[in-house]
Amino acid sequence: MANSETTSNPNTIDQQQQEQTRTKSQPLIPGLPNEIAELCLLRLPYPYHALYRSVSSSWNRTITNPRFLFSKQSLSISSPYLFVFAFNKSTGRIQWQALDLSSGRWFVLPPMPNSFANISSPHALSCASIPRQGKLFVLGGGDSTRSAVVYTALTNRWSFASPMLSPRTYFVAGNLDGKIMAVGGSLDGIGEATTTTAVESYDPESDTWRESEKLPMVLAKYDSAVIGKEMLVTEGWAWPFMFPPVGQVYDSDEDTWREMSGGMREGWTGASAVIRDRLFLISEHGDFPMKVYSSEDDTWRFVSGEKLPRKSMRRPFAVTGADDRVYVVAGGLNVAEGRVSEGQNGEFSVEWRIITSPQSCTQFSPASCHVLYV
């Protein structure tokens, strides 16, 4: 009874209302109009938003407001960060890290939800991203292997998405025209007898999955790329080159698959990156040459310029591309940033810059990497 009287005390309610009114009337930054202060907050760098939200209730309310997030995206006040899904070779621990490409500083992301705590291998999961929205998607894993989670950089938080229609591990995923594709894979990760040709796509706007045309053949997980309206999936060459490569191309407009051209699949000998709708790759053998695919004559051509620095970069590699850059993450999480340029004769060249990782990353190996603008 005493608690009830205290809760309903008019004086207590009046004090709470006064406190709320006082908080709302406080300026975001003393001495500045709130419109100007919001522009300042829009330029606060990732990933300190959690700290910024703790400055005051008015900062927290502003930063978490959907209108604030929309303004940051619409004004293109964002910088590229390299997000790396890595695992510790000694402990098996997995974690996401983000590299500020301008300062070279690494930040550890919050851990993924518990459904991913006991995965047998990070390669059993598949990752995709929507770079300009600052979102990462991690699929597979968990008890049912249908799990799907999304990381939003602006809030530095993970959240659950609708689970996939089909359980799968060791599959490929990609962002195809704003939809997240999940292609093939294994039902439980043991043996060819459990492989699946099922394909599905996720619409982030409606949080729904739908079935797409199935793969016409079984493909083991190797590499994939998205160029325009097409998704390229290849089993590729794998050391020691015991099996010939196979590949398929998915047309999202027609919802159909066709066999990959001979030249493309024969020369796909490494991890790929798409730069301005051109397909590049870092070859996994030799001195790790960089190649670019020419659709005019169905051939691969070597990229001139500097070689990937082998002393700093050791396998395994994770590769991605953004704007005119290709990013190669190596064992120990050293990063090679290659600036790709095209000459007047149509030939490409590359210049490399090495970003050395801290000593704490020595035992980590990359499983996937993505550039997000946050």
N, C-alpha and C positions, 0 to 999 in steps of 0.2 A: 504494500500500500504506500509506504514511504517513497519507494522508487517511482511509483506512478505519479505521486503528487509533485515530486521533483521534476519529472519529465514535462509535466503539463504546467509548471509554474510560469505565469505570464512574464515575469521578470527575466527568467532564463531564456524564453523564446525571443523576447525583445533584444536581449544581449547578443544572441546568435544572429539575428537579422541585422543588427548594427555592425557586427563583425563582418558579415558577408558584404554589406554595403560598403564598408570601409575598404575591404580587400579589392572589390571591383573598381573602386574609384582611384586606387593607387596607380600611379604611372608605371609603365613597364620599365622605363629608364628615367630616373629623376632628371628634370630639366629638358626632356625631349617630348614632343607630341607623340602619342602612341603610334600614329601612322609612320613616323620616322623610326621609332623604336622597333616596330615590326620589321622594317627593311633591314635593320641591323641584325635582328634575330634570324632572319632568313639566310644570312651569310655566315652563321655560326657553323664551323666545320664538323663534319661527321668524324668520329663516333661519340662525341661528347654530349649528345642530346640528353642522356640520362642525368648528367651532372647539371646541365642547364635547367632541366625541369625541376630540380631540387632547389634552385635559387629562391624561388618564391612561388606562391600559388598562382599569381598572375602569369608568370613565365610558363608554368606547367600548363595552365589553361590555354594559353596562346599556342604553344608549340604542338600540343596534341589536338588542336582544332583542325578538322578536315580542311577548312578553308585555308589555313596556314600551309598545310602540305600541298594543296593544289597550287597555291601561289608560288611555292618553291619550284614546282615542276614547270608551271607555265612561264615563269621568268627565266628558266634554264640556269638557275643559280646552283650549279652542281659541278662536281669534280669527279674524274674517273678514279675508282679504287679497284684494285685487283683482289678478288675474293678467292681463296684457295681452300679446298676441302682436302685435309691432310690426315695422315695416320702415323703414329709412332711405331717404328719397326720393332722396338724392344718390348713395349707394353701393349701394343695393339690399340691404344687409345686414339680416338678420332676427334678432330675438332676443326672448326672453320676459323680461318684467320683472314684479315683484310689488310692490304698493303696500301698506304697512302703513296701514290706514285710520285707525288711532288716532293715529299719530305723523306721518303724511304722508311717511314715508321710502320711497324706492324701492330695490329690490334686483334685481340682474341674476341670472337663473337660469343654471345651466350650459347650454352649447350643446346643441342636439339632436344625435342621432347623425348621422354623416357622410352618410347616405342623403338628408338634406334639404339638403345644402350647395349644390346647384346648381338649386334650384327656380326656375322662371321668374317666379312671383308667389306671395306668401303666400296669395292668395285661391284658388290652385289646391289648397291644403290645406284640410281642414275640422277643426274642433276641437269637443270636447265635454268634459264634466266630471262627476264625481260629487262634489259639494261637501263633504258630510259625511265622506267618506273622504279628502279632500284629494288627489284624483287628476285629472290632466288627460290627455286623449287627443288625439293628433294623427294624422290619417289622410291617406293619399295621398302624392304626391311620390315622390321616389326614382326609380330606374331603371325599376322595373316599375309604379309608381304604385299598388302594393298595400300599401305600407308602413303600419305601425301601431306607434306608440310610446306609452308611458305615463310620465308624470311623477308621482312620489310625493313630496308635500311633506315628509312626516316624515323622509325620508331625503335629500331634495334631490337626487334622481337620476332619470335617464331610463333606461328599459329597453324592450326590444323586446317587443311582443305578437305573436300569430299574425297573419300578413298577411291582408288582406281576400281574399274569394273572387274579386272582380271588380276589375280595375284601373280607377281612376277619378280624375279631377281636377274641380275646379269643381263640387262637390256640397255637399249639406247633411248635417249630422250632429247628433245630439242624444241626451240621456240619457232613455230612455223606460223607466221603472220599473226602473232599474238596469242596463238593457241599452243598449249604444251602437249607435245606428242610423246607417247610411250610405245615403243616398237619392239616386238619379239621378246626374247629372253627365255628364262627357265622358270618353271612353276615352283621348284624348290632348290634349284642350284646344283643338283647332282645328276649329271649325265644327260645324254642326248634324248633319252626316252621321255624326259619331262619338258622338253622345249615346247614353246608355243609360237604360233605365227600371228597371234592376236595383236591388233593395233587399236589404239584409242587416243582421243584428244580431249584436253581439258580446257574449258572456257573460264578464265579467271573472273570474268564479269558476272556470270551466273552461277559459278561454283558447281559446275556440272561436267560430267564425262559423257562422251558418246563414242560408239564403236565406229571405226573406219575400216576401209577395205583391208583384208588380211594380207600379210606377206605371202607371196607365191612360193616361198621356199624358206627353209630354216637357216637363220644366220646366227653364228656365234657373235658375242659382243666383241667389237673391235673399235670401229670409229664411225662417226657420222658427221654430217655438216648440213646446214640449211643455206640455200641460195635462192633468194626471191620466194617463189611459191612452191619450191621443190625441196624435199628432204632426201639427202643421199646417205645410204646405209651400206657399209662394206664390211665383209669379214676380213678382207685384206690379207697381205702377206704377214706372216708371223714367224719370227726366227725359230727354228733354222730353215724356214721356207719349205716345209714338207708338203704343203697343200697349195694348189693354185687359188688365187683370189676370186671371190664372187661378190656381187653387189647389186643393189636394187635402187631405183629412184621413184619417189612418191610424188605425184602431182596433186596438190591440194585442191585445185580447181575442179579436176575431174574425179578425184578420189580413186585414183588408179595407180598401179605399180607397173614399171617397165624395167627390163634388164639394163644394168649400167653398161655404158659403152666399154669396149675392150681396152682402149687406151687408158681410160680413167681408172679402171679397176686394176690393170696390170701395173700402173705406176704409183698406186696409192700405197706407199711403203712406209708410212709414218703417221704422226698425229697432225691433224689438219686445223687450219684457221681460215676464216672467211674475212677478207679485207676488201671492202667496197665491191662486193659481189664477185670477187675473184677468189678461187680456191688455192690456198697455199698449204704446204706441209713441211714439217721437219722430219727428214728421213731417219729411221731408227738404226741404220747401219752405216758403215763407213765413217766419215768425219762429220756426220749429221748435216748433210747439205740441205739447203732450203730450195724447194721447187714450187713452180706455179703451173696450174693446168691451163691449157689453151683449148677451148672448145672448137676453134676453127679447124684444127687438124687432129683433134683428139690425142694430144701429146702433152707430156710434162717437160718443162724447161727449167734448167737450173737458174737460180737467182744469183746475180753477180754481187760483188761487194765483199764485205767482211764475212768470215766464217764464224759460225757459232763458237764462242770460246769454250773449248773442251776442258780446260783446266778447272774452270769454275762451274761447269755444268756437267752433271753426271745423271745417267738414267736412274729412275724412270722420269719421263717428261709428261707434263700436262700443258696443253697449248690452247690459246684463244687469241682472238683478234678484235680490234676496235679502231675505228677511224683508219689512220695509215700506220697503225702499230700492230706488231705481232708480239705476244708475250709467251715466253717459255719458262715454266716453273720446273726446276730440277730437284733431284734428291738433296735434302738439306734445306730446301726452299729458297735456294738462290734463284734469282729471276733475271732473265735476259730480255730486255726490251729492244725490239728491232724496229727501226724506222724504215718503212718500205717506200721507195720512190720509183716512179715510172719515167723512163727517158723518152725522147722524141721518137726513137725507133721502136717503141713498144716494149723494150726490155726493162726488167725490174732489177733493182739493186737494194741492198739492205745494209744498214749501219747498226751495230749493236752497242747497247749500254748495259752494264752489269750492276744489279742491285744486290749486294751481299746480305744474306739474312743474319740475324743475331745468333750467337752460340747456342741459345736455347732451342733453336730449330734444327740442330744438326741431325737428330734422329728421326726427323719427320720426312715422309715422302708424299708427293702430291697424287691425288686421285682425280681431281677435277679442278678447273679454274674458270673464272668468269669476270668480266669487267662490268661494274655497275656504276651509274652516275648518281651520286648522292650528295 
